[in-house]
Amino acid sequence: MSVNDVGGRRRFEDSEYTLHIYPGSIAEGTIYCPITARKTSTAAEVIDSLINKLQLEKTKCYVLAEVKEFGGEEWILNPTDCPVQRMMLWPRMALENRISGEDYRFLLREKNLDGSIHYGSLQSWLRVTEERRRMVERGFLPQPQQKDYDDLCSLPDLNEKTLLENLRNRFKQEKIYTYVGSILIVINPFKFLPIYNPKYVKMYDNHQLGKLEPHIYAVADVAYHAMLQRRKNQCIVISGESGSGKTQSTNFLIHHLTALSQKGFASGVEQIILGAGPVLEAFGNAKTAHNNNSSRFGKFIQVNYQETGTVRGAYVEKYLLEKSRLVYQEHNERNYHVFYYLLAGASEEERSAFHLKQPEEYHYLNQMTKKPLRESWDDYCNDSEPDCFSVEGEDLKHDFERLQLAMEMVGFLPKTRRQIFSLLSAILHLGNIRYKKKTYRDDSIDICNPEILPIVSDLLEVKEEMLFEALVTRKTVTVGEKLILPYKLAEEQQSRRDLVWEIKINIAVALMANMSFILNPVCPQWEELPVCSLTVDT
Ligand SMILES: Nc1ncnc2c1ncn2[C@@H]1O[C@H](COP(=O)(O)OP(=O)(O)OP(=O)(O)O)[C@@H](O)[C@H]1O
């Protein structure tokens, strides 16, 4: 790096730096090409200068990749990223040894037509990495400054301090995966790392665990090949606290498991499992204090394979749905996303058919946010004060459209979709029912605002009298006898809570039934074929 200006802050911003870009096989004969750039120069501008300087084909699409360890992961820069700023984050040693140092550098890469990155021969890339590793081991190349262990079992001195230090060291180098024997520890980077592209799928295909840098693909790969070789079902359990990245890791696993089975309708299964994401997410995720998109349920995904390793179908099940969230949420938390999507995205016709109101008018949504009522949903968009109805960066109208599309993809007919939205609206209206004592002497309950009953009966498509009975009385069975007992005022919450939970469970069952059907198309020949399955449990 050379700085050609040493003035005040303004002038420092304008300073010029020299970037050394390695074009590799794109410009044979050029080891690196020096490009002058400023702190604010974008990757797109640097690439333009490179194209002119190296006289590259202008019709092709190029990207810059940042490498922090030769032969290691490549971080592809977006066209708007500023390479100089990235370079300024490199350690001083790396900047001082620009020419002889080989660890930190920018590479020029070509983009394929499908948007993937052209890496040239993977084998030669792997060979270089391996050779380098061997040379480091023999002492021909210096050891990395801070030695880290990719398997905690190999730590020479294993205690809490060394364990955490090792994980921290690795994380600083954006190595988010570390083994403990056959267990994989993942530290959520909260940013996208380009280590999930096809190059990595290929690289981890059929490799013994621990041979390469730890990766979630390695775990998927070991499970897949163990299933095929030993002909035994395999199970991967993902656990962690809320927001630690379980859902994201599940998606990476499913991606790799289906990529390994390229034949058959593998990609279709992946598309459905992952495509069903928006549906599961809308009905099963909510904003919590720790995670704006927290899954409030456990997920069991079973991918079934034929003996040949081809995906045969899949099975997804939700369990332990957090039912209490429907009727009560903690401070700074929300009810399930789907309610907010519906209220923001429904058309005028749907608003009137489902008797929709503003979110603040529903007890099940406004318990933690007591703010003055707004005139219309659009008012929320102009409100800069944060509240629980809007989350930064969220576009609820768009999310509702996306949900409708995803439901269509998972096989819901328009009529079923309407029924589900009608049930959701019924849940919200049920929450607004208020109770009182029937009479001064009679402790059983009555409804204060009976005008809600016709709305809910219309939405649930049940008779008003039946609904009233269900809300104020309960059935119990004693020895050989069925009793209908009135709810007492102290039990008023329970009276509608049971009904609300029942509705939500029925919606969840309908969702799962639909998904199971679409993920397991009936194919007569397959019925006779042996199957093995791989399950992912979060
Ligand atoms: N490997 C990863 N790379 C980049 N971002 C990640 C990774 N893992 C998780 N994240 C990000 O972290 C956030 C939380 O992750 P995720 O929703 O998967 O957590 P979770 O453990 O499923 O949470 P919850 O239990 O609350 O549902 C997401 O915004 C996700 O994009």
The ligand as an SDF file (V2000), in Angstrom:
LIG
                    3D

 31 33  0  0  0  0  0  0  0  0999 V2000
  -23.8320  -19.1790    8.9000 N   0  0  0  0  0  0  0  0  0  0  0  0
  -24.4130  -17.9700    8.8890 C   0  0  0  0  0  0  0  0  0  0  0  0
  -23.9770  -17.0240    8.0350 N   0  0  0  0  0  0  0  0  0  0  0  0
  -24.5440  -15.8020    8.0040 C   0  0  0  0  0  0  0  0  0  0  0  0
  -25.5740  -15.4040    8.7950 N   0  0  0  0  0  0  0  0  0  0  0  0
  -26.0590  -16.2970    9.6650 C   0  0  0  0  0  0  0  0  0  0  0  0
  -25.5120  -17.6340    9.7750 C   0  0  0  0  0  0  0  0  0  0  0  0
  -26.2170  -18.2860   10.7200 N   0  0  0  0  0  0  0  0  0  0  0  0
  -27.1470  -17.4150   11.1690 C   0  0  0  0  0  0  0  0  0  0  0  0
  -27.0670  -16.2290   10.5440 N   0  0  0  0  0  0  0  0  0  0  0  0
  -27.9300  -15.0460   10.7690 C   0  0  0  0  0  0  0  0  0  0  0  0
  -28.2820  -14.9820   12.1350 O   0  0  0  0  0  0  0  0  0  0  0  0
  -29.6580  -14.6650   12.3030 C   0  0  0  0  0  0  0  0  0  0  0  0
  -30.3490  -15.6430   13.2220 C   0  0  0  0  0  0  0  0  0  0  0  0
  -30.2390  -16.9580   12.6990 O   0  0  0  0  0  0  0  0  0  0  0  0
  -31.3820  -18.0670   12.8020 P   0  0  0  0  0  0  0  0  0  0  0  0
  -32.7130  -17.4750   12.5640 O   0  0  0  0  0  0  0  0  0  0  0  0
  -30.9470  -19.2130   11.9540 O   0  0  0  0  0  0  0  0  0  0  0  0
  -31.2840  -18.4370   14.3490 O   0  0  0  0  0  0  0  0  0  0  0  0
  -32.0710  -19.5730   15.1340 P   0  0  0  0  0  0  0  0  0  0  0  0
  -31.0740  -20.2750   15.9890 O   0  0  0  0  0  0  0  0  0  0  0  0
  -32.8620  -20.4180   14.1860 O   0  0  0  0  0  0  0  0  0  0  0  0
  -33.0120  -18.6710   16.0330 O   0  0  0  0  0  0  0  0  0  0  0  0
  -34.4060  -19.0850   16.7430 P   0  0  0  0  0  0  0  0  0  0  0  0
  -34.1340  -20.2480   17.6430 O   0  0  0  0  0  0  0  0  0  0  0  0
  -34.7530  -17.8360   17.4970 O   0  0  0  0  0  0  0  0  0  0  0  0
  -35.3380  -19.3750   15.6390 O   0  0  0  0  0  0  0  0  0  0  0  0
  -30.2770  -14.6540   10.9170 C   0  0  0  0  0  0  0  0  0  0  0  0
  -30.4910  -13.3040   10.5670 O   0  0  0  0  0  0  0  0  0  0  0  0
  -29.2440  -15.2640   10.0110 C   0  0  0  0  0  0  0  0  0  0  0  0
  -29.1970  -14.6150    8.7720 O   0  0  0  0  0  0  0  0  0  0  0  0
  1  2  1  0
  2  3  1  0
  2  7  2  0
  3  4  2  0
  4  5  1  0
  5  6  2  0
  6  7  1  0
  6 10  1  0
  7  8  1  0
  8  9  2  0
  9 10  1  0
 10 11  1  0
 11 12  1  0
 11 30  1  0
 12 13  1  0
 13 14  1  0
 13 28  1  0
 14 15  1  0
 15 16  1  0
 16 17  2  0
 16 18  1  0
 16 19  1  0
 19 20  1  0
 20 21  2  0
 20 22  1  0
 20 23  1  0
 23 24  1  0
 24 25  2  0
 24 26  1  0
 24 27  1  0
 28 29  1  0
 28 30  1  0
 30 31  1  0
M  END
$$$$
